[in-house]
Amino acid sequence: MKLRLTLAAATCLALPIAAQAQPVTGPYVSAEGGANLGNSFNYAYSQLPALRLPSIPNLGLRPGGQAPTGKFVTRPSYAGDIAIGYGFGNGLRVQLDGDFLRNTINKDDLSSGLVTYPATGGMNTYGPMLNVLYDMNLGLPIFPYAGAGAGYQWARFNSHISDVASFNHTVEGTRGSFAYDLIAGLAYPLPMVPGLSLTAEYRFMQLTASRNYASSSLPLGGASGGPVKIGQQSSHSFLVGLRYQLFNAPAAAPAVAPAAAPMAAPAPAPARTYLVFFDWDKATLTPRATQIIAQAASDSKTQATTTIDVNGYTDTSGTPAYNQGLSVRRAKAVAAQLVTDGVPASEITAQGFGDTKLLVPTGPGVREPQNRRVEIILN
């Protein structure tokens, strides 16, 4: 019994949230922060730094005085992102991001495998990314989304590396690279603030270009070394944050959504009114719609009908301009079928009203099947 009550309570709480959590329509902003896990990345000196000795194996210098290579190993650090975007109301949205990723260097592993140097400092990566994302409505209180994008990232390197023999060197500077990212996340709408959603997100970032940085070596007061080539870099970010829809936010009154839940059939229509329903974002007639239109055409011939009004409507899941055009296309499709069924075109007046006259009251962005209709009215 307790389990049934718990499930019933959970269902009641989820209904208003699911009704408000619709694909984003119009402009929005977001801000996120969290952890960044950078993958280790390779480096290679273009010439032997500082100490000009024929071979120092414990420092990673190869016989013959070849310059060392290796990789920098990072430890978990932090990341942040701010974005401005636009949702098209059908799940698709575009977003311009400005990100900041911190890769804190933990150690320096030489390719010889003989020595590991402790290291401090790290690399700051930042820049713009243009992403395309898609929100998925699975009928749950939480809405998954996924996306990808490309952009340009600057990587500022500043690290001090040392070993027990006081072989110290610095690598520093700022270089840029083309980059791409992959995104997967979840959005949870907060019903107490219309338009506001809590987000949890994973991002993979890849810098595709190798880059040369300035370096110096200071062993025993020695001279500077040559440039250091840093290989491709990638990182994994785990972020949480908030997203706010600036306009056309869902309706603030949560009581509106539960009122629609128990309605299993359209509201009673006048005896001489016929309702034709459409699939989401469609203006094509279903087999059932064709039957209803045929019945209306037949009744218009047996009743004292002088004119027939054909009024098209949509739900609120699209923009007002798009919905207006869709409602007109639906009305014209029904009017054309009436003519096919023998009704004179001169008796028909077809017009669209977009999402302005809802059969079932909802907030913006709601895919309500009963609002996707055409009304045939015999006068």
N, C-alpha and C positions, 0 to 999 in steps of 0.2 A: 504493500500500500504506500509506504514511504517513497519507494522508488518511482511509482506512478506519479505521485504528487511532485516529486523533484523534476521529472521529465516534463510534466505539464507546465511547471513554473518556468523552466528553461525555455520552452517553446514560446510562451507568452512574452518573455523578455526579448527573445530574438526577433520577433515579428516587427516591432517598430524600427529596430536597427536595420534589418534587411530591406525594409521599405525605403529607408533614407539612403542606404549605401548603393548608389548608382554610379555608372561610369561618369567620369569628370566631364563637365560641360563648361566651356569658357576658360578664362585665364585662372591660373593658380600659382602659388608660391610654396616652397618647401625648404626645410632646414633639417640637417641630420648630423649626427656625430657618433663616433664609436672607435673601434679598434682596427688597426691595420697590420697585416701580417705580410711582410715583404719577403719574396723569395731571394735566396743568395744570388749575387751577380758577379760575373767574371771581370777581371782586369788584366791588362798587360802593359808593361812599360815599353816605350819605343827605344830606350837606351838604358844602359847601366846607370842607376842613380848613385850619385855621391861617391862612395868608396870605390876606388879604382884598383881593385885587387883581382887576381886571376880567378879565384874561386873561393867562395865562403858558403859551404853547403848549408850550415845551420841558419843562414839568412835567406835561403832560397835562391842564391846566385849559382848558376850552373858553371861547370868547367869551361874555361875560355872566356869568362867575364860576360856571359849573356845576361840580359836583363831579366828580372823575375816576372812570373805570371802567377795568378792565383784567383781567389774569389773572396769577396766580402760577405760575411754571414751576418744577418740581421736578427733582431729580437722583436717581439710584439711591441707596437707603438700605437699611435693614434691617427685618426682621420676625421675629416669633416667635409660637408658638401652643402651648398646653397643652390637653389634652382628657381627658375621661372618657366612656366610652361603653359600649354593651351590644350584643352581636351575637346574633342569633336563630338562628344555625346554618344558615340557608338563603341566606346572602349578604347579607341585609338587616341594617342596624344603625343605631342612633341615637347621636348624639354631642353633648355639650355642650362647646363650645370657649370658651376665654378667649384673645383675641388681642391683639397689640400691633403696630401698623404705624407706621413713622416715614416722614414725607414731609418731606425736607429741601428748603427753598426755595432756588433758585439765582438767580432773577432775577424782576423785576417788569416785565411788558410792559404799557404803557398802550394803551388801545383806539385812541388816535389814531395809533399806529404811529410816532410821532416820536421817542420816547425809551424806552430800556430801562434800568431801575435795577438795579444789583447788590443782592442781598439775602442776609441771613444768617438763621439760625434755621429754624423750620419748624413742622410740626404733628404731634402725637402722637395717634394714634387707637387706642382700646382699648375692649373691652367683651365681653359674652357673645353667642354665636351658637348656636342649636340647629339641627343639621344631620341630615339623613337621607342615608345612603350605601348603595351596593350594590356588593359584591365580585363580580367575574366570574371564574369558574374556566374557563379556556380550555385546560386541559391543559398549561400552560407552567410553568416554575419561577417566573415573575413573574406576579403577580395584579393586573390593573387594577381600579380602582374609580372611581366617580363619585358625585356627590351635590350637594345644594343645601340652603340653609337661610335662616333669618331671625333677626334679633335687634336689639339696640340698641347703638350705638356712641357713645362720647364723643370729641370732637375738641378737643384743647387746642392753641390757637394762640398762638405767641409768636415774632414775627419783627421784626427791625429792618431798615428799608429806607432807603437813602440814595442821593443822586446827587452830582455834582460841585459843585452849588450849595449843598450842606449842607441840602437839604430832607429832614429826617429825620422819620419817624413810626413809631409802634409799633402793632401790632394784637395783641391778647391776650385771653385768656379761655378758658373751657371751655363747650362747648355740645354737646347730644346730638341724635341723629337715628336714626330707624328705618333698618335696613340689611338687605341680603340678600347672599348670596354663592353662587358656583358653584365646584365642586371637581372636579378630575380628578387621579388619582394612580396610583402603582404601589407594590405591596408585595412585598418579597423576604424570605421566611422565612429566618432564620439557624439552620441545623440544629444548631449547637453549643449553642444555648440554646433549649429548647422553649418555644414561645409568643411568642418575640421575632421581630419583623420590622423590616427596614429599609424606610423609606418615602421616596418622592420625590413631591412634590405641587405642583400649581398651583392658586392661588386668585384669583378675581376678587371684589373687594369693592366694593359700591356704597352710598354714603350718599345717601338719597333726598331729604332736606330741606335747604332753604337755611337759613342761620343768621346771626344778627347778633352781631358781636363789638365790644367796646369798642376805641376807637382814640384816639391822641393825636398831635399834630403839634408839633414843636419848632423851626421855622425862626426863626432870629434871636431865640430865646427867646419864640416866639409862643404863642398859646392852643391849647387842645385842639380836635381835630376831632370830627366826628359819628361815629355807629356805622358799621361796615363790614359789608355783607351779603356772605357767602360762599356761592357757588352749590353745586350738587350736586358730590360728589367720588367718584372711583373710583380703584382701584389694582389692580396685578397683583403677586402674591407668588409666589416660587419657593422652596420649602422642602424640606429634607431632615430626617429625624429617625428616631425609633424608636417602635414600638408594641408593647406587652406585654399579652398575654392573661393575666389574673390567675388564673383557674381553668379547669379542663378543658383545660389546655394539651396539645398533641400529645405523644405518648409520647417519652421521652428516648432510647430505644434505637433507633438507626437501622437495626439489623439486622432489626427486625420487618417493615418495609416491603418490602425486597428479597425476603423469603421468600414474600410473596404474589404477586410479579410472575410467576413461571413457572407459576402454577396456572391452567390454561386451562379446567378443569371442576371441578364440586363434588367434595368429598371422597367417597370411596366410602360409600354408605349401605347399611344392612341391606336384605336382599332384600325385606322386607315394609314398607319405608319409601319414601314418595313425596315428592319435593320440588317445590313450586310456587313460582315466583319472581314478583316484582312490580317494577313500575317505581318509580323514586324518588318517595317521598312519596305513593304511591298504594295504595289497597286494592281496586282494581277488577281483575277477572280478565281476563287476556289470552286470546286464542284457544288458545294453547299450554297455558296453565294449565287451561282448561276440559277439554282432551283428557286431561291427566294425572289430573285429578279423576275423570273418567268411567272411566278405567282402574282407578283405586283402588276405585271403587264396584263395578265389575264383578268385580274380584278378591275383594272382601270377601264376595261372594255364593257364590263357588266354593271359598273356603278356610274353614277352621274359625275364623271370626272372631267374637269375642264383644263386643269393644269397639274403638272407633277413637279414637285421640288425635289432635287437630288443634291443633298448637302454632305460634303466630305469632311472628315475629321481625322486627327491623329492623336497619339499619346504625347507625352512631354519629353521623350527620350532624345529628341534632336533639338537643333536651334530653331527659334521661331520662324526664321526665313525659310529654312529647309522644310519645316513642318507645313507651312502654308502651301508650298509647291506640291508636296506629297498629297495633301488633302484635295487639291484641285485635280491631280492625276487620278485619284481614286474616284472622285465624282464623275469625271469624264468617262472612266472605264465602265461605270454602272450605267450612265446615260447611253453609251454606245450599245450596251447589251439590251437595254430597253427598246431601242430602235430596231435592233435585230429581232426582238420578240414581237414587233408589230406596232409599237407605240410611235405615233408621229413625232418627229423631232421638234415640231413647232409647239408641242404641248409641254416640252421638258425644259426646265431651268436648272442648270448644273453650276454649283459654286462650292468653293472650299473655305473652311473656317480655321484651318490649322489646329492648334491645341487650345483654342480659346473657349470652347464649350465642351467640357469634360463630362462624360456620362458617369464616371467614377472619379470623385475628387482625389487628386494626388499632388505631390510636390513636383518640381522640375526634375527631369531625368528619369522618370519612372516608365517602364515598359508595361503598361496596363492594357491587356488584350481588348477589354470592352470599350476602350477609348479609340481603338483603331477601327473606324466604322464609316459607313455611308448610310444616311437616313433617306428613304424614299417616302415622300409624303404625297398622298393623293388628295387634291383639293377639289 
